[in-house]
Amino acid sequence: MNAEPERKFGVVVVGVGRAGSVRIRDLRNPHASSAFLNLIGFVSRRELGNIDEVQQISLEDALSSQEVEVAYICSESSSHEDYIRQFLNAGKHVLVEYPMTLSWAAAQDLWKLAEQKGKVLHEEHVELLMEEFAFLKKEVVGKDLLKGSLLFTASPLEEERFGFPAFSGISRLTWLVSLFGELSLVSATLEERKEDQYMKMSVCLETENKRPLTWIEEKGPGLKRNRHLSFHFKSGSLENMPNVGVNKNIFLKDQNIFVQKLLGQFSDKELAAEKRRILHCLWLAEEIQKHCSAQK
């Protein structure tokens, strides 16, 4: 990626919330990966005109334009599936913020479509590019897990827009799968008080070696965004996360990975492993949702 780009891929950003705004900023700044990309415009349901001299274009124009070769899908999770399908069918490469879809079957279907069209479909996982995850990866390597837990607290999220908690919280599930391998679901419960905007999802998982992992998502007014973890190994314990530094440019690092895929710099083996992990996490999220729904 250090070479001078022979060509630039025209990009449109769909959705200009927090993630979309960061994507636009990174595309406009002189970075190694940005040199391979040319920001054409953004798509939004709101009438915004221009943002920092970047022009708003209609979805129809973005889909039909020969100039647009790449779509960054940064809209609400509930709209991801439809946007991905439209842009792949229009022959565009797609980068989408997690979760790709709110259904395992839909994700499989979209991946098949991307392969049929010969296009890159990339699901962002900036949580794997964080300093905390790099620290954890080093801490757990070669250790024999006995049991572990991960609790995440935050303010409420609208399920209609961001999906069931197992999907909106899929970055935590991705951490656990990336650290301890593929997991199986033992049980899952959901406690809800809609009048208080409170919910608590409690999930019991198991590693392939039958070691228990507990994952809890708790959201409500006044709850601060926080992550509490506890991993017990035969050789000792890790309780909570030390301060391991500031996460810098994680969306830009994700863009670098995407551009490497556009340039064919990832092996088939690497791409297959990533796809397997993403689909496994989406399958688990759906199984958790089914378990919780069955108890209502």
Secondary structure, 3 states (H helix, E strand, C coil): CCCCCCCCEEEEEECCCHHHHHHHHHHHCCCCCHHHEEEEEEECCCCCCEECCEEECCHHHHHHCCCCCEEEECCCHHHHHHHHHHHHHCCCEEEECCCCCCCHHHHHHHHHHHHHHCCCEEECCHHHHCHHHHHHHHHHCCCCEEEEEEEEEECCCCHHHHCCHHHHCHHHHHHHHHHHCCCEEEEEEEEEEHHHCEEEEEEEEECCCCCEEEEEEEECCCCCCEEEEEEEECCEEEECCCCCCCCCCHHHHHHHHHHHHHCCCCCHHHHHHHHHHHHHHHHHHHHHHHHHHHCC
